[in-house]
Amino acid sequence: MGGDLPPINGPTVGKWRRLVLSFEHDAFDGQPFLVEMNARFTHLDSGLTLTLPAYYDGDSTWRIAFMPTKLGAWRWQTVSDISELDGHTGELTAIASGHQGLLTADPNHPNKWRYLDGPPVVPITLFVNGMLDDVSDEEFDRFAASLGEYYFSCINFRLSENDFAFSDVTNLRLNLELWQRLERRIEVLTHHGVG
């Protein structure tokens, strides 16, 4: 598959890195968190497909985050129950990034872990209460860097009722500022090699 298609000229993204696509619909006046939207990503050489959901991110914007699992050309298309968000298409190229991939069970040693594109690893996990604390981005970056320096491969955290994940529970309105902060911090952790 893909040999008859034209070459990909879209953006590049590192394998195991995240590319966020954004879609706007300024005239939408319904409950934005209930909009159904996803994108289907197809790896042209292998035919592998990944279907990923969109999420509402405020300001009449929905986003879809994609992390390529294979090098090479990918094409994508959105599907939505809202016509203005349906049928968008694009293409991208996944390039080597140096990231070792996701943790997985080692196929040769089922009781051990390894990175999909890397060596075996002993996951060392830390439970963190402060993922949403009011610290600056610079302070959080220093924290994430120190985790990587001390070989922590994973962190574990949870959201509680004290984190105010919803700004309006009755009307299903998320606290977008909190979720956007969490998204930025997960990106920082990934940058420092912490899952």
Backbone bond lengths (Angstrom), bond angles and torsions (degrees), N, CA, C in turn:
res aa  C-N    CA-C-N  psi(-1)  N-CA   C-N-CA  omega(-1)  CA-C   N-CA-C  phi
1 M - - - 1.459 - - 1.512 109.56 -
2 G 1.319 117.41 145.99 1.450 121.36 174.69 1.510 113.68 95.71
3 G 1.361 119.02 -17.99 1.443 120.41 -178.56 1.519 113.17 -65.83
4 D 1.327 118.58 -28.32 1.458 122.28 -178.58 1.525 112.53 -89.83
5 L 1.311 118.04 -5.96 1.457 121.47 -176.10 1.518 110.37 -91.04
6 P 1.327 117.45 153.94 1.470 119.75 178.30 1.521 110.97 -66.32
7 P 1.343 117.61 158.66 1.466 120.12 -179.80 1.526 111.22 -64.35
8 I 1.313 114.54 154.39 1.457 121.54 179.03 1.531 108.87 -79.37
9 N 1.305 116.84 130.95 1.463 121.53 178.18 1.529 112.15 -121.91
10 G 1.326 116.79 11.91 1.459 120.73 -176.42 1.516 112.21 -79.79
11 P 1.319 116.52 -165.08 1.467 120.80 -177.65 1.530 110.92 -67.38
12 T 1.318 115.26 162.98 1.461 120.22 173.88 1.518 108.68 -108.72
13 V 1.329 114.78 150.83 1.456 121.88 176.60 1.522 106.87 -144.67
14 G 1.315 117.20 142.65 1.455 120.87 178.46 1.513 111.44 -70.53
15 K 1.334 115.75 142.41 1.469 119.86 174.03 1.525 108.60 -58.35
16 W 1.317 116.88 136.23 1.459 126.18 -176.99 1.523 112.60 69.30
17 R 1.330 118.27 12.44 1.463 121.84 173.91 1.520 107.74 -108.12
18 R 1.303 117.73 165.44 1.459 121.36 -173.09 1.514 111.49 -105.74
19 L 1.321 114.94 135.03 1.454 122.83 171.80 1.525 106.48 -117.73
20 V 1.322 117.23 127.30 1.461 121.12 -178.82 1.523 108.86 -107.54
21 L 1.340 115.49 121.56 1.461 122.49 176.49 1.525 108.40 -94.94
22 S 1.325 117.60 140.77 1.463 122.47 -177.81 1.515 110.64 -121.19
23 F 1.337 115.72 140.62 1.462 122.72 -179.49 1.517 108.34 -136.02
24 E 1.341 117.52 132.88 1.459 122.02 -177.45 1.522 110.77 -113.98
25 H 1.323 114.86 146.87 1.461 122.44 173.72 1.527 106.48 -145.11
26 D 1.336 115.94 86.88 1.463 122.10 -173.11 1.524 113.63 -65.13
27 A 1.335 117.28 -25.50 1.468 119.87 -175.23 1.522 113.03 -90.17
28 F 1.323 118.86 -0.38 1.467 120.89 -177.73 1.523 109.59 -68.65
29 D 1.340 116.89 130.80 1.468 119.18 -178.11 1.528 113.26 -125.68
30 G 1.334 117.49 14.27 1.462 120.99 178.78 1.520 111.70 -93.73
31 Q 1.327 115.77 -161.25 1.465 122.68 177.98 1.536 107.36 -81.22
32 P 1.336 118.82 104.27 1.470 120.88 -172.28 1.525 114.17 -65.36
33 F 1.343 116.89 -25.80 1.460 119.49 -178.53 1.530 112.19 -75.50
34 L 1.327 117.28 -11.37 1.462 120.65 -179.80 1.526 113.08 -101.56
35 V 1.324 118.05 1.60 1.463 121.09 178.41 1.527 108.95 -66.68
36 E 1.316 115.58 132.31 1.459 120.36 176.41 1.522 108.51 -93.88
37 M 1.323 115.29 121.92 1.457 121.02 -179.72 1.517 108.46 -156.41
38 N 1.312 116.29 139.16 1.451 121.37 172.53 1.513 108.89 -149.37
39 A 1.306 116.08 174.41 1.465 121.52 175.35 1.516 108.28 -132.83
40 R 1.315 114.18 141.06 1.468 120.56 176.86 1.527 107.50 -104.48
41 F 1.319 116.17 121.00 1.459 123.84 179.73 1.527 108.16 -104.38
42 T 1.326 116.68 129.98 1.462 121.45 -179.05 1.519 109.63 -122.12
43 H 1.330 116.01 124.96 1.457 122.38 175.25 1.526 106.82 -82.08
44 L 1.333 116.85 118.27 1.458 120.33 -168.93 1.521 114.00 -66.52
45 D 1.327 118.91 -37.16 1.462 119.81 -177.43 1.523 113.06 -72.74
46 S 1.324 117.59 -37.99 1.474 120.36 -174.65 1.521 113.76 -101.44
47 G 1.332 116.98 -20.53 1.466 119.78 -174.76 1.520 113.67 82.54
48 L 1.338 118.02 -1.57 1.463 121.69 177.36 1.523 109.63 -56.70
49 T 1.338 117.23 134.40 1.461 120.63 175.37 1.527 110.03 -121.00
50 L 1.311 114.75 142.87 1.461 122.84 175.67 1.523 107.02 -128.18
51 T 1.328 117.24 127.93 1.460 121.67 177.13 1.519 107.99 -109.39
52 L 1.336 115.72 122.67 1.456 121.27 -174.04 1.520 110.84 -123.49
53 P 1.342 117.64 139.34 1.461 121.15 -178.18 1.520 112.49 -80.00
54 A 1.315 115.20 153.66 1.460 122.00 172.70 1.525 108.98 -89.10
55 Y 1.320 115.45 159.90 1.460 120.70 172.89 1.522 108.31 -135.49
56 Y 1.322 114.91 146.39 1.462 120.28 178.72 1.519 108.31 -78.78
57 D 1.356 116.45 134.25 1.453 120.72 -175.25 1.523 112.41 -126.63
58 G 1.338 116.50 24.71 1.458 120.41 177.42 1.521 112.66 83.59
59 D 1.315 116.24 166.56 1.467 123.40 176.17 1.530 112.80 52.29
60 S 1.334 117.03 43.10 1.469 122.81 178.15 1.520 112.62 57.47
61 T 1.338 117.29 32.85 1.461 122.28 -176.12 1.521 110.79 -124.61
62 W 1.336 115.16 131.59 1.455 122.94 172.90 1.519 107.02 -112.52
63 R 1.327 116.63 144.81 1.464 120.69 -178.25 1.532 110.15 -129.03
64 I 1.324 114.29 151.79 1.463 121.80 174.65 1.518 106.41 -130.52
65 A 1.333 116.06 124.75 1.465 121.46 -179.17 1.523 109.20 -100.69
66 F 1.329 115.94 126.80 1.455 122.19 -177.68 1.523 109.82 -122.08
67 M 1.336 115.63 135.89 1.451 122.42 176.19 1.519 107.39 -125.45
68 P 1.345 118.23 109.20 1.463 119.08 -177.94 1.523 112.30 -67.36
69 T 1.320 115.07 137.14 1.460 122.40 179.30 1.523 112.00 -102.06
70 K 1.340 115.88 -5.71 1.469 121.73 179.33 1.522 109.20 -139.26
71 L 1.328 115.22 147.36 1.455 120.81 174.85 1.520 110.16 -72.76
72 G 1.317 116.30 152.23 1.455 120.41 173.43 1.515 113.16 112.71
73 A 1.321 114.49 -162.55 1.462 122.61 -172.16 1.528 112.04 -83.94
74 W 1.326 114.60 137.76 1.467 123.65 176.82 1.525 108.11 -130.41
75 R 1.328 116.52 145.78 1.467 122.86 170.14 1.518 107.42 -122.20
76 W 1.347 116.00 150.68 1.460 119.86 179.77 1.518 110.12 -138.83
77 Q 1.349 114.43 157.52 1.467 122.05 176.13 1.518 108.55 -149.11
78 T 1.343 115.96 137.88 1.468 120.11 179.12 1.520 110.51 -87.99
79 V 1.328 114.27 152.26 1.461 123.13 173.72 1.524 106.13 -132.60
80 S 1.342 116.54 128.71 1.461 119.89 -178.61 1.514 110.27 -151.02
81 D 1.333 116.02 155.16 1.459 121.09 173.58 1.531 111.24 -80.00
82 I 1.324 117.82 -3.58 1.460 123.94 176.17 1.527 107.45 -107.61
83 S 1.325 117.57 119.18 1.470 120.81 -171.90 1.527 112.98 -58.23
84 E 1.334 118.30 -34.90 1.470 120.84 -178.67 1.530 112.41 -68.76
85 L 1.317 117.44 -18.70 1.472 121.39 179.67 1.526 112.07 -104.63
86 D 1.309 117.08 -4.00 1.460 123.11 -176.06 1.524 111.19 -93.02
87 G 1.325 116.89 144.71 1.460 121.40 170.20 1.511 116.89 80.97
88 H 1.313 118.70 8.90 1.465 120.02 174.80 1.532 108.09 -70.53
89 T 1.327 117.66 141.79 1.453 121.58 -179.35 1.512 110.27 -132.11
90 G 1.300 114.99 159.94 1.455 120.36 176.90 1.506 110.66 -169.41
91 E 1.305 114.44 -179.55 1.454 121.15 -179.02 1.515 109.07 -147.26
92 L 1.312 115.76 156.49 1.451 121.39 179.77 1.515 109.33 -155.51
93 T 1.312 115.27 167.04 1.453 121.42 177.44 1.521 108.55 -125.10
94 A 1.340 116.02 127.81 1.464 121.44 175.82 1.521 108.56 -91.56
95 I 1.331 115.27 128.90 1.462 121.76 -179.13 1.529 109.01 -118.40
96 A 1.320 116.78 164.92 1.464 121.27 177.78 1.528 109.52 -61.60
97 S 1.337 115.48 139.43 1.466 119.46 -177.30 1.519 113.31 -123.48
98 G 1.315 117.70 -12.98 1.456 120.14 -174.09 1.517 113.16 86.01
99 H 1.336 117.60 -10.26 1.467 121.22 177.72 1.526 108.04 -72.94
100 Q 1.318 117.36 139.39 1.463 121.39 -174.65 1.524 114.07 -86.12
101 G 1.312 117.19 -2.47 1.457 119.38 176.69 1.514 113.65 92.60
102 L 1.316 114.13 -171.39 1.456 121.73 -176.89 1.520 111.41 -80.48
103 L 1.332 115.65 156.33 1.463 120.11 172.39 1.519 108.89 -73.20
104 T 1.335 115.66 140.90 1.454 120.53 179.03 1.521 108.55 -149.82
105 A 1.324 116.30 162.83 1.464 119.87 173.95 1.522 108.37 -67.84
106 D 1.311 116.82 138.80 1.463 121.58 178.16 1.524 108.25 -73.19
107 P 1.344 118.71 121.33 1.465 119.88 -176.95 1.535 113.10 -62.94
108 N 1.331 117.85 -25.81 1.464 121.26 179.45 1.516 113.36 -87.85
109 H 1.326 116.33 -18.14 1.466 121.60 -179.00 1.535 107.29 -140.77
110 P 1.337 117.93 85.78 1.476 121.57 -170.71 1.525 115.58 -57.84
111 N 1.321 118.44 -19.35 1.464 120.32 179.69 1.517 112.27 -95.38
112 K 1.348 116.94 11.14 1.460 121.31 -179.25 1.519 109.55 -124.90
113 W 1.337 115.48 164.57 1.456 122.61 -177.09 1.519 110.45 -113.13
114 R 1.327 115.15 156.62 1.458 121.50 172.45 1.519 108.34 -152.62
115 Y 1.320 116.71 164.38 1.452 121.01 170.39 1.520 107.92 -83.80
116 L 1.318 117.52 146.13 1.464 120.38 -178.98 1.524 112.32 -56.78
117 D 1.319 118.31 -37.69 1.456 122.22 179.23 1.525 111.43 -116.51
118 G 1.307 116.59 30.42 1.458 118.02 -175.84 1.507 112.60 -152.23
119 P 1.310 115.24 -164.54 1.465 121.25 -173.46 1.528 112.20 -80.85
120 P 1.349 114.66 170.74 1.467 118.86 170.31 1.522 109.73 -60.36
121 V 1.319 115.66 155.50 1.454 120.08 -177.98 1.525 109.00 -148.60
122 V 1.309 115.13 148.28 1.464 120.98 171.06 1.515 105.56 -101.32
123 P 1.352 118.09 106.52 1.472 118.71 -177.68 1.522 111.11 -64.56
124 I 1.291 115.63 124.92 1.459 121.71 174.82 1.524 105.80 -112.65
125 T 1.316 116.12 118.19 1.456 121.93 -171.80 1.519 110.49 -114.34
126 L 1.314 114.86 145.61 1.449 122.84 177.57 1.523 108.21 -124.87
127 F 1.323 117.79 132.49 1.458 120.62 174.26 1.518 108.17 -84.79
128 V 1.328 116.52 125.81 1.458 122.30 -175.88 1.525 109.18 -117.54
129 N 1.313 116.84 124.49 1.464 120.83 176.21 1.519 111.93 -87.92
130 G 1.319 118.16 -20.36 1.451 120.78 -167.70 1.511 116.45 -100.05
131 M 1.324 119.17 28.03 1.466 120.02 -178.55 1.524 112.29 -60.51
132 L 1.316 117.01 -27.07 1.464 119.73 -176.64 1.518 112.63 -113.50
133 D 1.334 116.77 9.98 1.460 119.44 179.52 1.519 110.91 -59.39
134 D 1.304 114.81 157.02 1.462 122.27 -177.35 1.527 111.36 -82.78
135 V 1.312 117.54 60.32 1.457 120.61 174.81 1.524 107.64 -105.78
136 S 1.311 116.50 159.32 1.459 120.18 -178.78 1.531 110.10 -70.55
137 D 1.325 115.11 162.06 1.464 120.16 176.92 1.527 110.68 -61.19
138 E 1.317 117.24 -35.87 1.464 121.41 179.67 1.529 110.63 -65.22
139 E 1.340 116.81 -42.92 1.462 120.02 178.45 1.522 111.07 -64.27
140 F 1.325 116.23 -40.81 1.464 118.59 179.52 1.524 110.66 -67.02
141 D 1.333 118.05 -37.17 1.456 121.02 177.62 1.532 110.36 -61.77
142 R 1.317 117.86 -41.66 1.470 120.53 177.71 1.525 110.56 -63.61
143 F 1.340 116.83 -41.05 1.457 121.19 177.35 1.529 110.59 -60.15
144 A 1.345 117.36 -48.01 1.464 121.57 -178.82 1.524 110.91 -63.22
145 A 1.331 116.94 -40.51 1.471 120.40 178.84 1.525 110.26 -62.35
146 S 1.338 117.51 -40.05 1.467 119.54 -179.56 1.531 110.72 -66.98
147 L 1.338 118.24 -34.31 1.472 119.92 176.12 1.524 110.19 -60.85
148 G 1.336 116.26 -46.24 1.457 120.39 179.06 1.521 112.31 -62.66
149 E 1.337 116.97 -38.79 1.464 121.10 179.83 1.525 112.10 -64.91
150 Y 1.349 116.71 -30.00 1.464 120.59 -179.72 1.527 112.37 -97.98
151 Y 1.355 116.11 17.25 1.464 123.50 171.80 1.522 114.59 65.96
152 F 1.321 117.28 24.86 1.453 118.36 170.31 1.525 107.37 -74.02
153 S 1.324 117.45 124.46 1.459 120.40 -178.01 1.520 111.91 -97.20
154 C 1.323 117.49 -16.96 1.476 121.13 -177.10 1.517 109.56 -145.16
155 I 1.322 114.95 153.12 1.457 118.99 166.22 1.522 107.70 -125.56
156 N 1.298 114.94 156.23 1.462 122.53 179.11 1.529 106.30 -124.24
157 F 1.316 116.46 131.61 1.454 119.11 176.70 1.521 107.85 -147.88
158 R 1.306 115.40 165.15 1.464 120.03 177.12 1.515 108.37 -140.85
159 L 1.325 114.17 154.34 1.456 119.93 172.07 1.517 107.58 -96.26
160 S 1.302 116.33 137.59 1.456 120.08 178.53 1.521 109.73 -119.14
161 E 1.315 115.20 175.28 1.467 119.69 178.23 1.525 111.16 -61.76
162 N 1.317 117.07 -21.40 1.462 120.81 178.83 1.527 112.72 -78.74
163 D 1.339 117.42 -9.76 1.461 120.52 -179.73 1.520 112.79 -86.67
164 F 1.320 117.28 -9.20 1.471 122.08 176.86 1.525 112.19 54.94
165 A 1.335 116.20 53.31 1.465 121.74 -179.07 1.531 111.97 -64.50
166 F 1.337 116.86 -24.96 1.463 121.21 177.35 1.520 109.60 -111.85
167 S 1.327 116.41 132.67 1.456 119.48 174.02 1.522 110.18 -83.47
168 D 1.346 116.88 -22.21 1.464 122.57 178.63 1.530 107.56 -151.34
169 V 1.329 116.65 95.62 1.463 121.23 -175.75 1.525 110.92 -64.29
170 T 1.316 118.13 -42.48 1.463 121.93 -177.08 1.522 112.15 -58.40
171 N 1.317 117.19 -42.08 1.466 121.45 -178.04 1.530 113.25 -99.40
172 L 1.347 116.39 16.69 1.461 122.51 176.57 1.529 112.94 53.24
173 R 1.318 116.68 45.97 1.458 120.76 177.52 1.527 108.78 -105.40
174 L 1.323 114.52 117.66 1.461 120.06 178.49 1.525 110.80 -75.22
175 N 1.306 115.32 154.66 1.451 121.85 172.76 1.528 106.60 -81.08
176 L 1.333 117.25 89.71 1.460 121.45 -171.92 1.519 113.38 -61.04
177 E 1.307 117.49 -36.94 1.464 119.65 179.84 1.528 110.39 -59.47
178 L 1.320 116.75 -42.66 1.461 121.03 178.91 1.524 110.89 -63.89
179 W 1.339 117.97 -45.43 1.466 121.28 -178.77 1.523 111.15 -67.84
180 Q 1.314 118.08 -35.77 1.459 120.89 177.68 1.529 110.65 -67.09
181 R 1.326 116.52 -38.38 1.462 120.44 176.17 1.522 110.15 -63.01
182 L 1.342 116.89 -44.52 1.459 121.22 178.95 1.529 110.50 -60.89
183 E 1.321 117.52 -42.57 1.460 121.40 179.19 1.536 110.99 -61.22
184 R 1.335 117.04 -44.87 1.467 120.34 178.18 1.525 111.20 -61.02
185 R 1.320 116.29 -40.38 1.462 119.54 -176.99 1.524 112.02 -70.66
186 I 1.309 117.03 -35.40 1.466 119.54 176.07 1.527 109.63 -64.39
187 E 1.331 116.79 -38.57 1.467 120.08 176.04 1.531 111.04 -61.88
188 V 1.318 117.21 -41.70 1.466 121.10 179.63 1.535 110.15 -63.51
189 L 1.327 116.81 -43.83 1.466 120.21 178.25 1.524 110.92 -60.77
190 T 1.337 116.22 -44.35 1.469 120.65 179.05 1.528 110.33 -59.95
191 H 1.332 116.00 -42.27 1.466 120.51 178.98 1.530 111.78 -57.42
192 H 1.335 116.34 -34.07 1.456 121.26 -178.99 1.528 112.68 -93.38
193 G 1.337 117.02 10.63 1.469 120.66 174.85 1.514 114.89 80.15
194 V 1.342 117.06 19.36 1.464 121.19 179.75 1.515 108.00 -108.34
195 G 1.330 116.91 130.28 1.467 121.63 -177.66 1.492 112.39 -94.71
